[in-house]
Structure formats: C-alpha cells, structure tokens
Amino acid sequence: MNNTDAKSKIIGKTKEFMSLNSHMTILDNRAAIIENCKQILECNEVLARILTSNFEVEIWGRDLFLNNYCTECVEVRGIIESINLTARSKREINK
C-alpha cells in the first residue's frame, strides 16, 4: 500500500468514526430521510435536491415537501418516483 492509499484509508475511517458519512432511509415510496445533509438546494412539488458531504441527492416525484428539517437531517415526503445520487468532486467538497 502506498502513502496515498494509506492516507485515503485513514480519512475514510475518520469520516466513519465522526459520522460524516451520509445515511439515507427510504420508507416505501412515501418518505426518504437523509442524515448528515449539508444544504437543501431546491425543493418543489416534483424535485428535492439535497447536498451531503459526498453526494448531491435528487428525489423526483409528486407532491413532494420537506416534513422535518433538524440539524443535518431532512425528511422528504410525498410520492417518490426515483432517487438519483451524483458524486461530488473533491474540489467541490473542499469549498
């Protein structure tokens, strides 16, 4: 294992230990709970876009709304039709 791999592994373990990884719970097609979110980018009746430490989460559906927003946790409710994850680049994460 080279030095870069070792550093990446340590950073990954540190994130896990500090609970910086995001967790998503999907309850049927009616609710999604995203923990460790950083920012709500957009929310309307058909799209909710949420930024986490490593991903941008897009939730598509009908009659979507934010039911609960507390410290670094958000619940999206409505009729969920699809969820897309887009990995953020390291440059975006360091901003």
LINKAVEN-V186228 format. One record per pair of residues at least 12 apart in sequence whose ideal C-beta (glycine too) atoms are under 7 Angstrom apart, sorted by the first residue. I is the first residue (numbers start at 1). GAP is how many residues later the second one is. Records with the same first field share a line. If there is no record, write none. Layout:
BEGIN
I: GAP  GAP
END
This chain:
BEGIN
19: 17
20: 16  33
21: 15
22: 12  13  14  15  30  31  32  33
23: 12  13
29: 50  51
30: 47  49  50
31: 44  45  46
32: 27  44  48  51
33: 40  42
34: 16  18  23  40
35: 37  38
36: 16  17  36
37: 13  14  15  35  36  37
38: 13  14  15
39: 12
40: 34
43: 21  23
45: 17  18  19
46: 14  15  16  18
47: 13
48: 16  28
50: 24
53: 40
54: 33  34  39
55: 30  31  32  33
56: 30  32
57: 26  28
58: 26
59: 17  21  24
60: 21  22
61: 17  18  19  20
62: 16  17
63: 15  16
64: 12  14
65: 12  13
END
